[in-house]
Amino acid sequence: MTTQNSTSTAPANSREPWLKKDFKFFETITLRWADNDAYGHINNAHYYSFFDTAVDGYLFTNDLRQLISGDLQTLVVASECRYHSQVSAPGVIQVGVRVGKMGNSSVTYEVAVFIKESDLAAAQGLFVHVCVNRETQRPAALPQSFRDAISK
């Protein structure tokens, strides 16, 4: 894991599709017929659910969720998505997750949707978590244990 986008060939706001080889973690998601819209492709709103599922998978797989618990929790404060090509159900997608930036209380995850047939992202974006005090809901510093673990 890295706290900077050091392996990426394109910045987070790039208009070019990200490459599958630049991601080490992938969450596999089976597409449902209900994910398609009237035009026969995945409705744009569903991508945010895919991002959320993939980031949570990344946190659980790497035992990071337990490091932000007790008096702390994370909230999604921003997300964005850029679409490059259509995806349709039925099928399976892989959602790549990597850490793009880590601030005092926030982590920006870069996420990308890949279909089996392509090494180029069909969609890509950002998903931002802010660590907050559970009681006050005010920003709190990311625990050092989380910082250390995510930097490995």
C-alpha positions in Angstrom: 0.0 0.0 0.0 1.2 3.5 -0.7 0.1 6.9 0.5 0.9 8.5 -2.8 -0.1 7.6 -6.3 3.5 6.6 -7.1 2.8 3.7 -9.5 0.1 5.4 -11.5 0.9 6.7 -14.9 -2.0 9.2 -14.8 -3.1 11.6 -12.1 -6.5 11.3 -10.3 -8.1 13.9 -12.5 -6.9 12.4 -15.7 -9.2 12.2 -18.7 -7.3 9.1 -19.8 -8.4 5.7 -18.5 -6.3 4.2 -15.7 -4.5 0.9 -16.3 -5.3 -2.3 -14.5 -1.6 -3.0 -13.8 -1.4 0.1 -11.6 -3.7 -1.5 -9.0 -2.8 -4.2 -6.6 -6.2 -4.7 -4.8 -9.4 -5.7 -6.6 -12.9 -6.3 -5.4 -14.9 -8.6 -7.7 -18.6 -7.6 -8.1 -21.2 -9.6 -9.9 -23.5 -7.3 -12.0 -27.3 -7.7 -11.7 -29.9 -7.2 -14.4 -31.3 -4.5 -12.0 -28.1 -2.5 -12.4 -28.9 -1.9 -16.1 -30.9 1.1 -17.1 -33.3 1.6 -20.0 -30.4 2.1 -22.3 -29.0 -1.4 -21.6 -25.9 -0.4 -19.6 -25.1 0.1 -15.9 -26.8 3.2 -14.6 -24.3 5.8 -13.6 -25.5 6.0 -10.0 -24.6 2.3 -9.4 -20.9 3.1 -9.8 -20.8 4.9 -6.5 -22.1 1.8 -4.8 -19.4 -0.2 -6.5 -16.8 2.2 -5.2 -18.2 2.0 -1.6 -18.2 -1.8 -1.7 -14.6 -1.9 -3.1 -13.2 0.5 -0.6 -14.8 -1.4 2.3 -13.4 -4.6 0.8 -10.0 -3.0 0.7 -10.2 -2.0 4.4 -11.5 -5.4 5.6 -9.1 -7.4 3.5 -6.1 -5.4 4.8 -7.4 -5.4 8.4 -7.6 -1.6 8.4 -11.2 -1.2 9.5 -10.4 -2.3 13.0 -7.9 0.5 13.3 -10.6 3.1 13.0 -13.1 2.0 15.6 -14.3 2.7 19.1 -14.5 6.5 19.4 -13.6 6.9 15.7 -15.5 6.2 12.5 -15.1 7.2 8.9 -17.6 9.1 6.8 -17.7 9.5 3.0 -17.4 13.2 2.3 -16.8 13.3 -1.4 -16.9 11.0 -4.5 -16.6 11.5 -8.2 -16.6 9.3 -11.3 -15.5 9.7 -14.9 -16.9 7.2 -17.4 -14.8 5.9 -20.3 -16.8 3.0 -21.7 -20.1 1.2 -21.2 -20.5 -1.8 -18.9 -23.6 -4.0 -19.0 -25.1 -6.8 -16.9 -24.9 -9.7 -16.8 -21.2 -9.9 -16.0 -18.5 -9.4 -13.5 -16.4 -6.3 -12.8 -13.3 -5.8 -10.9 -13.0 -2.6 -8.9 -9.4 -1.6 -8.3 -8.6 0.4 -5.1 -5.4 2.3 -4.2 -4.6 5.1 -1.8 -4.2 8.4 -3.7 -3.6 10.8 -0.8 -3.6 10.8 3.0 -4.2 13.9 4.9 -4.4 14.5 8.7 -8.0 13.2 9.0 -8.8 12.1 5.5 -7.9 9.4 2.9 -8.6 9.7 -0.8 -9.0 6.4 -2.5 -8.6 6.1 -6.2 -11.0 3.6 -7.6 -11.4 2.1 -11.1 -13.9 -0.3 -12.7 -12.4 -2.9 -15.1 -14.2 -5.5 -17.2 -12.5 -8.8 -18.0 -11.9 -7.9 -21.6 -9.9 -4.7 -21.0 -6.9 -3.5 -19.1 -8.3 0.1 -19.3 -10.7 1.4 -16.7 -14.3 1.6 -17.9 -14.9 4.2 -15.2 -12.6 5.7 -12.5 -12.9 8.1 -9.7 -12.2 9.2 -6.2 -13.8 8.2 -2.9 -12.9 10.3 0.2 -13.2 9.2 3.8 -12.8 11.5 6.7 -12.1 10.1 10.2 -14.4 11.7 12.8 -15.1 11.4 16.5 -18.1 9.2 16.7 -19.8 11.3 19.4 -19.1 14.8 18.1 -18.9 13.9 14.4 -16.0 16.4 14.1 -12.8 15.5 12.2 -10.2 13.6 14.1 -6.6 12.7 13.2 -6.2 9.3 11.6 -4.7 6.9 14.1 -0.9 6.3 13.7 -1.6 2.6 13.5 -3.8 3.2 10.5 -1.2 5.4 8.9 1.5 2.9 9.5 -0.6 0.0 8.1 -1.7 1.9 5.0 1.8 3.0 4.2 3.1 -0.6 4.0 
